[in-house]
Amino acid sequence: MSAIYTLGIDVGSTASKCIMLKDGQEIVAKSLIDVGAGTSGPQRAIDAVLENAGMKKEDMAFTLATGYGRNSLMNFADKQMSELSCHARGAYFLFPDVHTVIDIGGQDVKVLHIDNGAMTNFQMNDKCAAGTGRFLDVMAGVLEVKVQDLGHLDSLSKKRVEISSTCTVFAESEVISQLSMGTDKCDIIAGIHRSVAHRVTGLAHRIGVVPALVMTGGVAQNEGVVKALQNELGCEIHRSPLTQYNGALGAALYAYQAASRRA
């Protein structure tokens, strides 16, 4: 029996991710382009994953799109699906004992409750940039540091500094004020991370946090935010090297399910 190849595409607000699966188990190829919905990112991510695998679109048994910009692929994908379901499915594949998923993306924060691999409840903050990847991008800009360096700089903090506002505009003013007083950037960054953790924890407590707790999304690569969240929540956070690909992985898994039904 020939192998079944499926493609999952996650079109986020700030990045486009693809995962190709063989027989719903083996990751054949993946791609990530640092621009998302409304850009050339989704097509470039698709081209890259097919090239990496040495395959064509016609070789895919089923293609499924998810994420903020999934509807832009209506002419390409066989189906579109909510990123909530896909994140739950991807996290369950990577961590079969998962019960809570915290996903911090470019423009929103999602907390999912999962039972036996299926999402049973969720909370979402999508009206405000506070606590999202965008919030951290803005803060990094004010501090004149690279966003990927925030985690390391946090680890160098020696003194506790509070950034009390969770509003991006007011937090920016607080950071500028701290800089004008000569406060160490590393201490400010640690304060920013605690502020993000505090906001996300408030969202998580609305549905309850049940271990195992898994964190996904680009911000899961920031050690400072992860450490601050663990302190706030009082439990260990599990992560995978595929953290940014979690939505695309879930989409590819659902695509395999659909392809199997067709067969």
C-alpha positions as a Python dict, from the first residue, in 0.01 Angstrom:
ca = {
    (1, 'M'): (0, 0, 0),
    (2, 'S'): (142, 339, -99),
    (3, 'A'): (218, 605, 162),
    (4, 'I'): (-31, 884, 236),
    (5, 'Y'): (123, 1233, 237),
    (6, 'T'): (-67, 1524, 391),
    (7, 'L'): (10, 1893, 426),
    (8, 'G'): (-83, 2124, 713),
    (9, 'I'): (-48, 2502, 670),
    (10, 'D'): (-78, 2748, 959),
    (11, 'V'): (-114, 3106, 835),
    (12, 'G'): (-57, 3318, 1145),
    (13, 'S'): (-62, 3695, 1182),
    (14, 'T'): (318, 3718, 1184),
    (15, 'A'): (447, 3388, 1037),
    (16, 'S'): (349, 3110, 794),
    (17, 'K'): (430, 2750, 887),
    (18, 'C'): (395, 2420, 697),
    (19, 'I'): (434, 2056, 798),
    (20, 'M'): (423, 1757, 566),
    (21, 'L'): (336, 1419, 721),
    (22, 'K'): (376, 1066, 591),
    (23, 'D'): (104, 826, 706),
    (24, 'G'): (0, 1060, 989),
    (25, 'Q'): (315, 982, 1187),
    (26, 'E'): (641, 1085, 1026),
    (27, 'I'): (733, 1450, 964),
    (28, 'V'): (878, 1453, 613),
    (29, 'A'): (947, 1826, 584),
    (30, 'K'): (865, 2159, 745),
    (31, 'S'): (901, 2528, 662),
    (32, 'L'): (861, 2862, 838),
    (33, 'I'): (848, 3206, 677),
    (34, 'D'): (856, 3510, 906),
    (35, 'V'): (559, 3687, 748),
    (36, 'G'): (196, 3581, 774),
    (37, 'A'): (-155, 3661, 654),
    (38, 'G'): (-189, 3910, 368),
    (39, 'T'): (170, 3862, 246),
    (40, 'S'): (363, 3626, 17),
    (41, 'G'): (451, 3422, 330),
    (42, 'P'): (193, 3142, 295),
    (43, 'Q'): (285, 3068, -67),
    (44, 'R'): (657, 3085, 10),
    (45, 'A'): (610, 2844, 302),
    (46, 'I'): (418, 2602, 77),
    (47, 'D'): (683, 2626, -199),
    (48, 'A'): (961, 2568, 58),
    (49, 'V'): (804, 2260, 221),
    (50, 'L'): (733, 2096, -117),
    (51, 'E'): (1087, 2172, -235),
    (52, 'N'): (1237, 2038, 91),
    (53, 'A'): (1046, 1712, 42),
    (54, 'G'): (1111, 1696, -334),
    (55, 'M'): (737, 1667, -394),
    (56, 'K'): (450, 1845, -573),
    (57, 'K'): (108, 1961, -456),
    (58, 'E'): (-46, 1675, -656),
    (59, 'D'): (141, 1424, -436),
    (60, 'M'): (-58, 1538, -131),
    (61, 'A'): (-359, 1322, -43),
    (62, 'F'): (-513, 1611, 153),
    (63, 'T'): (-414, 1969, 236),
    (64, 'L'): (-561, 2156, 533),
    (65, 'A'): (-516, 2524, 624),
    (66, 'T'): (-554, 2678, 969),
    (67, 'G'): (-468, 3001, 1147),
    (68, 'Y'): (-560, 3366, 1127),
    (69, 'G'): (-526, 3378, 746),
    (70, 'R'): (-654, 3029, 658),
    (71, 'N'): (-932, 3161, 431),
    (72, 'S'): (-672, 3313, 198),
    (73, 'L'): (-589, 2954, 92),
    (74, 'M'): (-944, 2852, -5),
    (75, 'N'): (-831, 2791, -364),
    (76, 'F'): (-532, 2582, -254),
    (77, 'A'): (-632, 2380, 54),
    (78, 'D'): (-895, 2105, 56),
    (79, 'K'): (-1031, 2234, 387),
    (80, 'Q'): (-993, 2515, 644),
    (81, 'M'): (-1013, 2454, 1017),
    (82, 'S'): (-1002, 2659, 1338),
    (83, 'E'): (-654, 2701, 1487),
    (84, 'L'): (-798, 2611, 1828),
    (85, 'S'): (-872, 2253, 1715),
    (86, 'C'): (-540, 2225, 1532),
    (87, 'H'): (-335, 2348, 1828),
    (88, 'A'): (-512, 2098, 2054),
    (89, 'R'): (-444, 1814, 1807),
    (90, 'G'): (-78, 1908, 1755),
    (91, 'A'): (-10, 1937, 2129),
    (92, 'Y'): (-175, 1599, 2194),
    (93, 'F'): (44, 1435, 1926),
    (94, 'L'): (361, 1574, 2087),
    (95, 'F'): (249, 1530, 2450),
    (96, 'P'): (-19, 1257, 2487),
    (97, 'D'): (-80, 1346, 2854),
    (98, 'V'): (-154, 1715, 2783),
    (99, 'H'): (-455, 1876, 2953),
    (100, 'T'): (-377, 2249, 2916),
    (101, 'V'): (-223, 2435, 2622),
    (102, 'I'): (-110, 2798, 2641),
    (103, 'D'): (-47, 2935, 2292),
    (104, 'I'): (102, 3284, 2265),
    (105, 'G'): (99, 3397, 1905),
    (106, 'G'): (176, 3722, 1728),
    (107, 'Q'): (-160, 3885, 1795),
    (108, 'D'): (-350, 3668, 2042),
    (109, 'V'): (-324, 3444, 2346),
    (110, 'K'): (-517, 3116, 2363),
    (111, 'V'): (-560, 2883, 2659),
    (112, 'L'): (-709, 2543, 2573),
    (113, 'H'): (-839, 2267, 2798),
    (114, 'I'): (-794, 1920, 2647),
    (115, 'D'): (-942, 1582, 2738),
    (116, 'N'): (-825, 1272, 2550),
    (117, 'G'): (-686, 1484, 2269),
    (118, 'A'): (-1003, 1688, 2212),
    (119, 'M'): (-1049, 2053, 2310),
    (120, 'T'): (-1330, 2086, 2565),
    (121, 'N'): (-1294, 2453, 2665),
    (122, 'F'): (-1091, 2760, 2575),
    (123, 'Q'): (-1025, 3124, 2658),
    (124, 'M'): (-886, 3373, 2411),
    (125, 'N'): (-753, 3726, 2427),
    (126, 'D'): (-768, 3872, 2076),
    (127, 'K'): (-882, 4229, 2136),
    (128, 'C'): (-557, 4369, 2271),
    (129, 'A'): (-186, 4323, 2194),
    (130, 'A'): (-93, 4293, 2564),
    (131, 'G'): (73, 3963, 2644),
    (132, 'T'): (125, 3868, 2277),
    (133, 'G'): (428, 3840, 2052),
    (134, 'R'): (344, 4184, 1915),
    (135, 'F'): (365, 4331, 2267),
    (136, 'L'): (717, 4187, 2306),
    (137, 'D'): (816, 4317, 1958),
    (138, 'V'): (712, 4670, 2061),
    (139, 'M'): (897, 4647, 2394),
    (140, 'A'): (1213, 4516, 2223),
    (141, 'G'): (1195, 4811, 1983),
    (142, 'V'): (1171, 5063, 2269),
    (143, 'L'): (1465, 4895, 2446),
    (144, 'E'): (1664, 4873, 2119),
    (145, 'V'): (1731, 4500, 2156),
    (146, 'K'): (1649, 4202, 1933),
    (147, 'V'): (1332, 4018, 2032),
    (148, 'Q'): (1520, 3685, 2018),
    (149, 'D'): (1765, 3818, 2282),
    (150, 'L'): (1494, 3902, 2540),
    (151, 'G'): (1512, 3562, 2713),
    (152, 'H'): (1891, 3576, 2758),
    (153, 'L'): (1884, 3939, 2879),
    (154, 'D'): (1614, 3849, 3134),
    (155, 'S'): (1851, 3589, 3284),
    (156, 'L'): (2101, 3868, 3358),
    (157, 'S'): (1851, 4066, 3570),
    (158, 'K'): (1972, 4144, 3924),
    (159, 'K'): (1693, 4364, 4059),
    (160, 'R'): (1314, 4338, 4053),
    (161, 'V'): (1147, 4610, 3849),
    (162, 'E'): (770, 4620, 3811),
    (163, 'I'): (605, 4701, 3478),
    (164, 'S'): (253, 4728, 3611),
    (165, 'S'): (58, 4814, 3296),
    (166, 'T'): (-68, 4539, 3066),
    (167, 'C'): (-167, 4794, 2799),
    (168, 'T'): (95, 4819, 2523),
    (169, 'V'): (78, 5201, 2505),
    (170, 'F'): (105, 5254, 2882),
    (171, 'A'): (369, 4982, 2924),
    (172, 'E'): (575, 5159, 2656),
    (173, 'S'): (556, 5481, 2861),
    (174, 'E'): (658, 5290, 3175),
    (175, 'V'): (960, 5140, 2998),
    (176, 'I'): (1069, 5480, 2863),
    (177, 'S'): (1033, 5624, 3213),
    (178, 'Q'): (1247, 5344, 3361),
    (179, 'L'): (1513, 5396, 3093),
    (180, 'S'): (1523, 5771, 3167),
    (181, 'M'): (1589, 5686, 3535),
    (182, 'G'): (1885, 5473, 3431),
    (183, 'T'): (1724, 5138, 3518),
    (184, 'D'): (1915, 4839, 3378),
    (185, 'K'): (1757, 4705, 3058),
    (186, 'C'): (1782, 4345, 3183),
    (187, 'D'): (1577, 4432, 3492),
    (188, 'I'): (1316, 4609, 3275),
    (189, 'I'): (1294, 4304, 3044),
    (190, 'A'): (1239, 4069, 3340),
    (191, 'G'): (961, 4304, 3456),
    (192, 'I'): (803, 4297, 3109),
    (193, 'H'): (807, 3916, 3110),
    (194, 'R'): (641, 3904, 3453),
    (195, 'S'): (373, 4143, 3324),
    (196, 'V'): (307, 3911, 3025),
    (197, 'A'): (294, 3608, 3257),
    (198, 'H'): (52, 3783, 3493),
    (199, 'R'): (-189, 3862, 3209),
    (200, 'V'): (-172, 3512, 3058),
    (201, 'T'): (-220, 3355, 3403),
    (202, 'G'): (-540, 3556, 3451),
    (203, 'L'): (-672, 3412, 3125),
    (204, 'A'): (-559, 3057, 3217),
    (205, 'H'): (-730, 3065, 3558),
    (206, 'R'): (-1066, 3130, 3389),
    (207, 'I'): (-1074, 2769, 3268),
    (208, 'G'): (-834, 2621, 3524),
    (209, 'V'): (-485, 2486, 3469),
    (210, 'V'): (-458, 2106, 3474),
    (211, 'P'): (-115, 1944, 3422),
    (212, 'A'): (39, 1842, 3194),
    (213, 'L'): (73, 2199, 3073),
    (214, 'V'): (216, 2258, 2725),
    (215, 'M'): (317, 2593, 2577),
    (216, 'T'): (314, 2655, 2203),
    (217, 'G'): (362, 2952, 1969),
    (218, 'G'): (669, 3163, 1897),
    (219, 'V'): (679, 3318, 2247),
    (220, 'A'): (737, 2968, 2393),
    (221, 'Q'): (1096, 3008, 2272),
    (222, 'N'): (1144, 3300, 2514),
    (223, 'E'): (1295, 3147, 2831),
    (224, 'G'): (1214, 3459, 3034),
    (225, 'V'): (840, 3439, 2964),
    (226, 'V'): (836, 3062, 3026),
    (227, 'K'): (1017, 3104, 3362),
    (228, 'A'): (783, 3387, 3469),
    (229, 'L'): (477, 3179, 3370),
    (230, 'Q'): (602, 2875, 3562),
    (231, 'N'): (647, 3093, 3872),
    (232, 'E'): (297, 3244, 3835),
    (233, 'L'): (121, 2915, 3766),
    (234, 'G'): (325, 2702, 4005),
    (235, 'C'): (366, 2413, 3762),
    (236, 'E'): (610, 2289, 3501),
    (237, 'I'): (565, 2395, 3140),
    (238, 'H'): (647, 2142, 2865),
    (239, 'R'): (770, 2256, 2525),
    (240, 'S'): (879, 2095, 2202),
    (241, 'P'): (1134, 2206, 1940),
    (242, 'L'): (826, 2210, 1713),
    (243, 'T'): (655, 2476, 1929),
    (244, 'Q'): (607, 2718, 1637),
    (245, 'Y'): (484, 2442, 1407),
    (246, 'N'): (218, 2310, 1646),
    (247, 'G'): (-82, 2451, 1453),
    (248, 'A'): (55, 2326, 1119),
    (249, 'L'): (120, 1983, 1275),
    (250, 'G'): (-240, 1963, 1398),
    (251, 'A'): (-362, 2064, 1052),
    (252, 'A'): (-151, 1791, 887),
    (253, 'L'): (-289, 1534, 1135),
    (254, 'Y'): (-649, 1634, 1061),
    (255, 'A'): (-562, 1621, 690),
    (256, 'Y'): (-444, 1260, 738),
    (257, 'Q'): (-772, 1176, 913),
    (258, 'A'): (-967, 1321, 618),
    (259, 'A'): (-747, 1141, 362),
    (260, 'S'): (-792, 809, 546),
    (261, 'R'): (-1171, 847, 529),
    (262, 'R'): (-1146, 908, 154),
    (263, 'A'): (-929, 600, 95),
}
